[in-house]
């Protein structure tokens, strides 16, 4: 603390005061700056605070170190260590009360003069002041003074009169006899009292760190190290100590004092100060010479006690409180993360270290973030509809309603999904038709090349029909006047129509069943359009009339029917002219498409094909009927790309469950985040190799994680079962075996392969026929399996409902022998104490107990199981 | 008790009085610009005969080689006794007296030559590097022997204690006691911790005084050492007065010391048992003493008030020997 480098100290109790000390002591009072104008004589420390100089004390020259009296009263009592080793008590307070007066000016003089390096007040007995001095050949370097002691002439050595003026001695102001002397012929560079005990003192000596125990001063614990500067105890973790040497900070655990538990990254310049934050755990601030930043090390996440081998993680960051080099800093004793810094030219700055913000999404829709001591939870406010629209909410509800798990009636899955998304509806119908087609083909053992073709979607079906079997024919069926419409037909095209759902297999282009089902659903416009596209205007009109007359039907349908009935194929008729212009005003896309079809030239049906609101399957079916090969191919190609780009699930009809389908699904997932649908959909394509696509695996894994995060463990298990049914390769191999204690072989053989033995082995023990392998014994060596800790019956036996229950209970249980494979009978044991037994017994035991059921074992098994106490979310909701 | 073997490898040299100016540059650099050298151990002692320099190998490079510089052939290592833990009774004997029994006498018994350097902060016992295994073997019973490596103390390896050392030859030593005139010297131990500039100023003032007082019949003695950052000065009271007040740290009791010079002719480096002969009687009489060896002679420092007791004790011991 020479004149060039000021130090700074906060008052320990008067939180608005601090002292800056260089060649003199200056006491400042800190105010909040209410107005933007500075009061006369005050200094601005930050935007909110100013400091006013209260007093200056220049009574003590050659200051080397300063320590503030830790008690509330007297207010501003400071101990100053001087270059000649003397320690002087001085004050900055204006009001000198009587207690203070006794102490002020008191001097503590070592026998041999040398520099005083450090001072430390005992936190528990505030009369004790430890001073650390430089080395002297015949003196001690750690002196503990009692500030309440009076000068006793009889203990003073006569020769001291040489150097002590008579006045001082008489006033009782000079003390030469320390309470304790420690560290002979050594130097002390830093000191701190250990909060564990009043009489424990940690000192950084010349080449070692030493813990002195004043109860037995002949002994010390020490460790040889270079890092002896600036020892300081973590105020929140009393066994953790920091010290430094040049640019390196060492962190010590006093319980394992042989070597530092960790050393922080070495700084290129020597350190000048290291201090734990008093208001937050595990935050260490360090300052190096000629630097304008303070480096912070957050040991918040260090497990305590610090592990033996594992390197604790430390988050390092730096703050820059001001532009200039920093001479020193001091944490505020109570205000959170606040510090003042002082520069060599004594400008000061008041500064609060901003806490790192950590953020966490919950698996449902809320968000938490923490800053300092505040924890904020954010949930979306107001409209529940926006919450319901969220895909996560939807997926949760769908998971609960067993969405995706209906493998018999695949199309029903869209009902499970809530029947509100047309794309999902289309998807599941497509998958349904694909599946049906596939299984029918398989049943009838049809040509092998068709089965896989089904899964590849209409796009490749259409491609395969190129130039092969093409039947053109003019059709005049239905309407009398439908003369010039060309329809195309081929085996592949009819397969495509089947997949579009227009026709059934083998029913030879009969759309009637399809129309009937549409009528039942009340989808009049679509039914009419399909009828019309099958060139049956009468049927179309009939459907529209039916629709108009039905309960909820739109009366306008009659009007449309009327318009439809006026159809003429004359090119320039008024009807045609009006229809082609007015059709655009029709709201319903199907009605619009109908008139587009009727008014278009043969071979160019853009009005129908590019009517985007018409379902893809209908447009594709239409195209299959009326476009020639080249046109059809071009249209399908174009539509597929559109679908892929938009991530429209209707496009699965075109792509099938191929790589194109995965591409399409990828953009769907990108758009919606719906990994659930993606997972279930792709699982349906199990025979093909789309499942091997890493994107698909990624969706599946994410969906499983999502279910786990929601605590839908049963749903996750159901999904895994479903998955392994459809994709046997995903079935994991057994990874855990229960091995016999005696022969070391797996005992699973006995549990799975031996049929249930209809007798209670618990009653007969192992005295049965020796040739017969028992469930209760190892199949390898026939030695008995371990006993359940609760019922004391060998494992493998059926569990009784209550351990030690009555005979009748047991009988009931014996009749339920078949439960052998049920969960209650499973082996379970604690990985810590290795005690265990039947899962059912263990579960019921730990419902009421925390400790292991084995007597004399105090293992808290259940508490060690981090997931054991969690409850699946489904059961909570149910 | 711990015995620290310091990492400095030291050379002991002597500069003839008249040729000191040849070495001014190097000496000033070593004494005052220690940050410019890698030297960590430097001691300069002026006696009427010569200037004795003890310096580590890094510092030795700063001195020009010259015929006026006599260098002892061996490399020396510094030992330092640390009372690890230890009690806190202030009546414990200090200085050489403290270690007379435990270190100096056993080494003398084994005919190991030692070179002593007392400073304000501590006492250094210099032994030849080649004697080290023997020293360790001798002292292992009494001390925990630690070696300083890179500033950290580590347990010293027990390297070849029984092999490879040269047994020092036994020399029958005649010691000469030269009690100095009472008025001649009142050496005073001082530690000086101040800025380099101040030291520089003081140093030259001292030099001036040496020249000025040449005729007055005083025996010149001035010792300066800068070891691991600690400065220690030994000088007479007259010289001390040339320093400003409050610059020098002395003991609170302000005691003064008298010097006893040992050896009527240069002692050389092979003779052993000299320190033991002086320190043992003093230890027996419970008189604290410090001891500074130079290239030619040895110097014991004893408290002023004990000088008569010292002379008596030494004469008795001398008489017993003959």
Interface residues (C-beta under 8 A of the other chain):
Chain A: X62 X83 X84 X85 X109 X110 X111 X112 X113 X114 X115 X134 X135 X136 X137 X138 X139 X140 X157 X159 X160 X162 X163 X176 X180 X181 X182 X184 X185 X186 X187 X207 X208 X217 X218 X219 X220 X222 X224 X225 X226
Chain B: X4 X81 X82 X83 X84 X85 X86 X87 X88 X90 X92 X94 X95 X118 X119 X120 X121 X122 X123 X146 X148 X150 X151 X152 X153 X154 X191 X193 X230 X246 X249 X250 X251 X252 X253 X254 X255 X288 X290
